[in-house]
Amino acid sequence: MQILVRRSGGFAGLSRGWRIDTDADPDGWSDLVDAVPRAARQPVAPVPDDYVWTITVASTTVRVPGRVLDGPLAALVERVRTEGEPD
């Protein structure tokens, strides 16, 4: 399964991305992938210069403001950034 994480916004408004194929090493990914919400989150008021994280797992894409990125989603983002390749 392909997981794509993209960070945009911030002070400079730059965008960076990371990608990983979990088929090569499937251990430990299922709990993190299961944490990706399938329904829309409650809207959060924008904050200037905050990052926005876009997480795509298979056909599901969610956008999460940086200030509310926590728990399993934060762990998923960190693992993709650490183990994945720049996109």
FENSUL-V135297 format. One line per field, one symbol per residue. psi: psi as a letter, one per 40 degrees, with the letter a starting at -180 (. if undefined). A space follows every 50 residues. Layout:
psi: ???
This chain:
psi: hhhhhhhiaadefihiiiiiheddgeheddddddehheiiihihhihhei ihhhhhhbehhihhideehiadddddddddddeaii.
